[in-house]
């Protein structure tokens, strides 16, 4: 991670908002130009590794900064309990007490967001953000937006993208001369026990004579080292965890440790924004709290994992449990696991029919990908095939080692070291993940343990994701088969229809639409939504669409079409209800007759682009009462007008009133320039319901009479 002194305008703006808001930790994320990712650019208040799991955050991720940008408003978690409830993936990786705010940087319109601000407050902050604090945070966001707007452009016309975030050190409370500095050392030397100072990274910057004696180590050996690295008996992750808790919560922490063979010591940690002061004193044996001395590992022997690595793995494990499809798993490995282990390349294979299929890669030339595509698991020789045949991971530290076993592979791939991780589920190979490096690299026993554990988690996630993708494809194919493959051409009427499946869950939706040519002068349009997302909903959707089509072609009026369809669905007793909107259009008169069974109201855009929500009598949903009646209403449908029919998936949003959402849709239709319905449909769907946010199916139909006169279509 790169350092910073606060001279950059963005650095100064971040330090200012932290000071104004009283925050102890801050970070600025910048929205990438070419992908939906927030990149951590500058940070202050914690060591860089603390935020490493979130140095790159996908906009779709359930992480506070991403949610703040997606929702375009400030996100607040006033305690760890609230963080657990609202952001469990973040909470499991940072199990400490603090308050958090994330806010979007920039104008909150469609294209005005430039990034996000992350702020943390020490433990003990009130559970709610005060109005004054909120105002200071929002003011800081405006200042940061102004700085980003003035950011120098690169040669490609885009702001330079930082590879690593800058880490700012807050200025000292005051500076002193040599005499006062010596007096401070003398003061520390006179304290009972011993004292040492750590920077935020945990490295020892000062150690008193008394501390060195208690730790039984020479001062020169301690300066510049982290206590748990320099002293084997402090390698228990509990001790490092107390340091991390002190840094993040800004609260004093303590722990008791046994210095071999029988000396108990109490460590008290006092943190601030620049580091920690540690006071060490002899201690009695803590009843029920003994931490026995950890044996010094022999060369090549496993050592306890670091606390930071434990939480990092937990964070990645939580993220893997949220991965839905195969591409989600691949992206998560590429965006989070690869950077976490400093790799420059990644290859992921899935096993299909006894062969390897590439499902994702980063940092590899095309010829290297092609060379191993489709390899048979039992015949070909490659690192991935070997790992899957043995079930054991392989670690290659130099190109010479790789060349000896697989001649030509280092030159083909351009990689000097790699970790080859078989992905096994219940003894069954499901794929292989390879992390590679452009320079020779040694893998410690600790890293090998963590990577092997992660391979098991990746394997489980990949296996679930493949099952999900297969079911999702089957579901969508089934539903597509029930929807019309094409709409009949109708002279004098331009029509566009769109269907977007839900991206949540593996089930089938029940949205449907149809266009029915009744005779030379009239046509019927229907749109509906069956309750539920499963095979039963899809089957009922097919029956409802067929029933409406049959009754419409039999010449029934709009109200009677719905009444007859309702009686059929009630007799079927599917325990599912259906909303439906039926429209009969007379092309000769330019009139439309509409009847609704509990469906969202249609919109009519007039030739002058004024759009209104039509007041159609709201009949009972289909399938509830066999005796329900449906009242129809007539409207004028002049040339160059547009009638919009849609399902609730287009307008429903969590926390947004449905009437307001319908009005917003009407406003977007009104604002759209005069276009063919196909182009208008794209405008209504554009940038509104991405794959990450679409929790329900969406169906949309637009009908636009053109050149309708008193004598019918021209």
ABEGO torsion letter per residue (X at the ends): XBBBAGABAAAAAAAAAAAAAGBABBBBBBBBAABBBBBBABBBGBBAAAAAAAABBBAABBBAAAAAAAAGBBBBBABAAAAAAABAAAAAABBBBBBBBBBBBEBABAAABAEBBBBBBBBGBBABBBAAAAAAAAAAAAAAAAAAAABBBBAAGBBBBBABBBBBBBBBABBBBAAAAAAAAAAAAABBEBBBBBBAAGBBABBBAAAAAAAGBBAAAABGBBAAAABAAAABAAAAAAAAAAAAAGBBBBBBBBBOAABBBBBBBBBBAAEBBBBBBBBBBBBGABBBBBBBBBBGBBBBBBAAAAAAAAAAAAAAAABABAAAAAAAAAAAAAAAAGBABBBBBBBBGGBBBBABBBGBBAAAAAAABGBBAAABBBAAAAAAAAGBBBBBABAAAAAAABBGAAAAAGBABBBBBBBBBGGBBAEBBBBBBABBBBBBAAAAAAAAAAAAAAAAAAAAAAAAAAAAAAAAAAAAAABBABBBBBBGBBBBBBBBBBABEABBBABBBBBBBABAABBBBBBBBBBEBBAAAAAAAAAAAAAAAAAAAAGBBAAAAAAAAAAAAAAAGAGBBBBBBBBBBBAAAGBBBBBBBGBBBBBBBBAAGBBBBBBBBBBBBBGABAABBBBBBBBBBBBGBBBBBBBAAAABBBGBBAAAAAAAAAAAAAABBBBBAAAAAAAAABGABBAAABABBBBBBBBBBBGBBAAEBX
